[in-house]
Amino acid sequence: MSTEIAVDDFLTPETAAVLNRRCHCVSVNMDELRAAVASAPGMDLLQERPHLFAAPPVFLARSQVDGMQALIAAIETVVALPGWRERVLAHAPPIAAFDPGNRGVFLGYDFHLTPGGPQLIEINTNAGGGMLNAALLRAARACCPEVETLAPAGGKVRIEDAFLDMFRAEWRLARGDAPLGGVAIVDESPETQYLYPEFLLFQDLFRRAGWQAVIVDPSHLEFRDGGLHAGELRIDLVYNRLTDFDFSTPAAAALRAAYLARGVVVTPHPRAHALYADKRNLALLADGDALRAFGVDEATRRVLAAGIPRTEIVTADNAARLWTERKKLFFKPMTGFGSRGAYRGDKLTKRVWDEIVAGDYVAQAYMPPSERIIGDPAAPIALKADIRNYVYDGRVQLVAARLYQGQTTNFRTPGGGFAPVFAPRLTRPEAT
C-alpha cells in the first residue's frame, strides 16, 4: 500500500530559521549552473553580473509554503469577483478596461517571512527571473541526507516546459487553434537591462519550441496591415517586460495600437497590471469592509488579514498621522516597480516626505525580511531574504528567493542574488 510521509517533523519555521542562520554547507554548483544556460548565445554576459546568483539556498517550512499559497489562492478568488474588477478598474488607466481574453504570464507574489507567518509585500505582473531560477534549481545540490529530503520548491520537473505551456495557454485563450509563429520579447533598450541574459534564455526557449523569436525595443515595432511587425517579421505574441504598464509612452505607440486592435497577443498586459499590481490594491485587500461588500466570505477575509500588512493610501487627511507613525511604515509609489521610489519611513527626510504627500503613494506596515547568513562561520555575513512565488492561473509554478543588503532588493550585494528555495516535500515510498 502506498502512503505519504511529510517531513515537517523536523523543519518547522523555527528550525528553518536556524538552518538559514547556520547552514553553510549547501551550495549551488556554479559549473552546473553555467552548463544549464550554455545553450543560449550570449551567456558570457553572466560574467558581467557576478551578483546575479547566490550560492546558498533559503530554507522554508511546509507551513510557510502553504501559508503563501493560501494567500495567493485567496487573492485570486477576490480578483475574480465583479465588484473587485469594477472598483479597481474605475481608477485604472482607460486601457485597462480592454479585456484581451488572456490572463497574463508571470505574476510575482513577493513575501517577507515573519514570526507571524509570510507577509505579502507586493504583487508584480512582469516578475523577472523565472528562467534564471529554473536554471538555478537544476544546479542546486545538498551535501547531507537530511537536506536531500528537501526538494527545491517546484520539484524536479523541467520548469521550462511549464513556462512554454503557459505561453501556449495564453495564445489559445486569445487565438484558439491558430498557429503561433512570431514572438517578440519587448523591453526598453533591452540590451542594457540587467536581466538581459534572461531575455536570451527565453529567446532560445521559444526558438526551440519552433517559434521565430526576437528581442526588441518597443520603438522598433510597427503596426501595419492590421498586425505588429519587427522589421519583416509579423509578431503574433509579445512577451511584455516593459514597466510602461499602460503603454502610454511614445515608444509604445505601435504596441498599444496593435494590442487594442487585437492585432497581437500581449502578455502580461495593462488589464492584468490594474487588477493585480497597482499598489492601491493592497490597501483594498486589507480593507475588511470593502471585501465584505464585494461578497468575500469570512474565511477568505481572515486569510487576507493574516497575510497582508496594513496598507493605506497616503492623503492630505492622513499625512500628519502617517508622518508620526513613519518609523513603522514603508512607503511605495502606487504604480512603482523594482523598489524604485520606495522608502523606509525611518530613513525619510522632510523633503522626501513632502514629495510622497504630493505624489501617489501607499503606506504599508513595515515587515522586516528574514535573514540568510552566508560566508565563513567565523566571519558571517547577514543578508536579507525576499521570497518570490511565480504564479500562473492561480497555480504556483516556482518559488525562489532574492538575497540582498540595503533598503530594497538589488543585485549588487556580494554573495547575494537569486537563491534556490529548499522546502519539505511529500515523499512516496514504493508501493508494496
N, C-alpha and C positions, 0 to 999 in steps of 0.2 A: 504494500500500500504506500502511496506517495503522501508525504507530509511536507509542510513548510515550517522552517525554523527561523525565527527572527534573531538577529544578532544585536538587538537593543540591550541585551543583558549587561553588556559591558560598556556600551557607548551611549551614555546619557549626555545631555547638554553640558553637564559639569565635566565629565571625562573628555568630551570633545574639546572643551576649553583647555584642559590640561595638555592634551596632545598638541594643540595649536601653540602652546607655550613651550613645550619641552621636546617634541619630536623633531629631531634634526636629521634623521637617517633615511627618510623617504624623499625621493627626488624625481625630477623629470630627466630622462636620458636625452640630453641635448643632441647627441648624434642621431638618435632615432627621430627626434623632432625635425631635424634638418632633412632626414631621409623622407619623412612623411610629407614634406612640402616640396621635395625636389622636382616633382613632375611639372610644376608650374614654372614658366620662364620668369626671370627677374627676381628670384628669391634671394639673390645676393643682397637685395635691399635690406634683408633682416639684419645684416651686419651693421647697418647704419642705425638700427633700433635696438640697442643692447638691453633695454629695459622693457621690452615688449612682453617677455615671458619670465615668470618666476619659477624657480626650481622646486620649492616645497609645495605640497598640497595643503588645502584647507580642509579640516575635518568637520563634519556635521553629524548630529544625531538624527535618527529617524524622525523624532518628534519635530525637529526643526524643519526638515524637508517636508513633512506632512503639513506643518503649520503654514509654510509658504504656499503649498499647493491648495490648501483650503481657502486661503485669502484670494488667490488668483481665481479659483472657481467662483467665489462669492462676487468678485468684481465682474467677472464675465456674465453672471446672472443679472446684475444690475444694469450693465451696459446694454443688454438685450431688451430692456423694458422701454416701451414707448415714451413714458414720462421722462426717463433719463435723456433719451435722444432729443426730445423736444426742448428740454431745459438747456442742455449743453450746446445744441446747435443754434439756439437763439443768440448766444454771444460769440459764436464762432465766425470766422470769415465766410462770406457768402458761398465760396467754392465748396465748403464742407457740406452744403445742402445737396450737392450732386452725389448720387449713390451709384458707383460704378459696378456694383454687384459682387466684387471680390472682397475678401476680408482684410488683407494686408499681412505681409510676412514680417517675421522677426519683431514681435512685441518683446520688449525687455522690461521685466519687473525687477527692480533693484531693491535689495533689502540690507538692513543692518541687523546683526544678531545681538539681542539684549537679554539680560537675565529674565525679562518678562516674555520672551519669545521673539520671533522675527518681526521686524517693523518695516513696512513698505516706505521707502524714501521717495521713489518716483517711478513713473512708467514712461518708457520711450517707445516710439513706433518705428525707429530705424536703428535698433540696437546693433552696434558693431561688435565684431569679434567672434561670430558664430563659427566661421570656417577655421579661424586660428585656434579656437578652443577645441574643435573637432580633432585637429592635428595634435594638439597638446595632450588630449586624452590617450591617444594611441602611444604616446611616448612616456606616459606616467607609469612608474614602477614602484613596487613596495619591496622592502628588504626583509620582512619577517612574516611568519604565518598569520599572526594576529591581524596585521594590516591587510594581508591578502584577502581577508573576509570582507573588506570594504571595497566595493567597486566604484570607479568614477561615476558620479551621478549621471544617469543617462545610459549606463550599461555598456556592454562591449559591442553593440551593434554599430554598423557603419553609419555614423551620423550624417555624412554627406548624402547618403541615399534618402534619408528622411528630408533633408533640405530640398533635394531635387523633387521629391514627391510634393512638397509644399508649393513649389513654384508651378508644378503641373496642375495642382488643385486650383491655384489662383487663376491659371489660364482657363481651365474648364468652367469655373464659375462665371467667367466673363464671356467666353467664346465657345463653350461646348466642345464639340469634337473637331473643330477647325485645327489644321496643323499649325504648330508653333515653329517659326523659323528664326527670325532675328531678335536678339536680346541685347539691350544696352544697359550697362551699369553706369549710372549717372551721378556725378557729384561735381561740385565746383572745383576747377583746377585739380582733377583727381590725382595727378602725379605728385602733387605737393602735399597730399593728405598723409597723415601719419600712418593710417591703416591702409595705404595704397597696396601693400603686399597682399592684403586680403582680397582686394579687387581682382588681383591677378589670379588668386586661387579660385575665385568664383568664375572668372572668365574661362579658366582651364576646365572647371567642373561643367560649365554649360556647353563648352565645345565637345567634351567627351560624351555629353548627352545627345550630341548631334545638332546642336543649335549654333548658328553664327552669332558670336558674342563680341561686343566691342565695349571699351571703357571710354566715356566721353563726357566732356563739359556740356552743360545744357545749352550754352550759347552756340554750340556747333550742330545743334539739331535743327531740322527744318520740317515745317508742317506743309505738305503739298500733296495734291491728288488724294485728299482725304486721309492721309496717313502721315506718320512720323518717319523721318529719314535721317540717317547719319551718313552723309555722302550719298552713295548709290544704294546703300543697304536700307531696306524698309525695316523698321523696328516694330515688332509685334508686341513685345513686352519690355517694360522698363523696370529694372530693379533700382529703386529710388533711394539714394543715400544723401539726398540734399537736406540741409537744415533750413531751407526756404520752404517751410511746411505748407504754405498756401500758394506757392508758385507765383508770387507777386512781383518778383524782380524782373527787370527787362530780359535778363539772360534766360529766364524760364518761359518766355512768351510762347515759343513754339510747342514746348511740352504742355503748357497749360491749354493751348488751343486744341491740340490733338487729344488730350485727356477729356476735355469737355465735349468734344465731337465724337467720342468713343472710337477715335482712330488709333488708339493704342491702349493696352492694359498697363496700368501703373500700380506698383506695389512696393512699399506701402504708399498710401495716398492721403490727400488732405482730410478726407472724412474720418479715416482711422485716427489721425492725429487729434482731431477735435473730440472724438468720442473717448479717447483713452489718455492722451499725453498732455493736454493743456493742464497746467498746474492748478487751475481753478477747480478741476475735477476732484483733486484730493480734498479740498475743503468741502465739496459737496458729498463725497463719500464718507466724510467724518461728521456729517450733519444728520443726526438721527431723525429729526422731524421731517426733513426733506425725503429721506429714504422711506419713511413710513408713508408719506404722501404718494410716492411712486408705487407703493404696493410691495415693498421689500419685506419679507417675513422676519419675525423676531430672531430666529436662529442665524440668519444671514447678517442681520444688523449686529448681532453680538460678535460674529467673526470679524466684521469690518472694524468695529470699535476696538477690538483687541489688537488688531494688526496695523492700523493706520494712525500715525501720530496726529495729535490735534493740529489742524491746519485751518487758517483763516486768511481771507483776502485783506491786504493792507489798505486801509481807507483813511481819509482825514478824520473820521469819527473815532477810530480806534488807535490812531497813531501815537497819541500820548501814552496810552496804556502799554502798547507794544514796545515803545522805547524803554519804559520802565522795566519790562519783562525781557528785554532783548538778550540778556546773557543766557537765557534758557531756550533761545529760539534760533532757527536757521531761516534765512530769507532767500527766496528764489524768484526770478522773473517768471511770469505766467507762461510764456511761450519759449523759455530758455532751453538750452541743451548743453550737454557736456560740462556742467557745472559753471558755465560762463555767466558772470554777473551774479553768482551766488555768494552769500556772505554768512559766516557765523556771527551771531549777534554780539558775542563778547569781543569781537575784533572790530566792530563798527566805529567809524569816526562820525561826527555830526554831519560833515559834508556828504558822506556816502548815505547817511540816513535820510537826509533831505532829498537825495536823488531817488531813494527807494519809495518814499512817500509820494513823490511826484510821478513815479513810474507805475507800472503794473506788476505788483509783487504779491506773493503769498508768504505768510509767516508760518513755519512749521516747528512744532516742539522738537528741540534738538535731541537726537538719539545717537549717542556716541557709538561708533563702529566697534566691533570686536577686534582683537589683535591676533596677529600671527607673528611669533618670534622666530627669527631666522639667524643664520650665521653660526659662528663658533660659540658653543655654550659658555665659554669663558668670557666672551665679549658679545653678548646677544644684541640683536637689533630688532626693535619693535616696529612692525608695520601694521597699518590699519587694513581692514578687510571689508569689502562690499561683496555681496552675493547677488549674482545676476541669473535670473531664470529666463531662458529663451522660450517663447510660447507661440504656438500657432493653433488657432481654432480651439482655444481653451486648454490645450494639452502642452505640458512642459516637455520640450524636446531635449534640453540640455541645461545643466546647472554649472556655472563657473564662478570663479572669484577674481577680484581685482585687488592686488596688494599695493599699498602706496604709503607715502608720508605726506604731511601737509594738510591743508584745509579740505581739499577735494581730490577725487581720483585723478591720477595722471599716469603717464608712462615715462616719468623722468627719475624715478627713485631707484637707485642701485639695489638689486635684489628683488625689486617689485615687478609688477606687470600682471598679465593674466596668469591665473594659477588653477590647476585642476581641483575639483572638489571630490573628496572621498566621503562616502556616507554608507550606512548599513544597507545591504540588500537582502532579500529573502533568498536563502539557498534551498535547493530542492534535491534531496538525495535520490539516488536511483530507486525506481520502483522495485519492490520485492514481491 
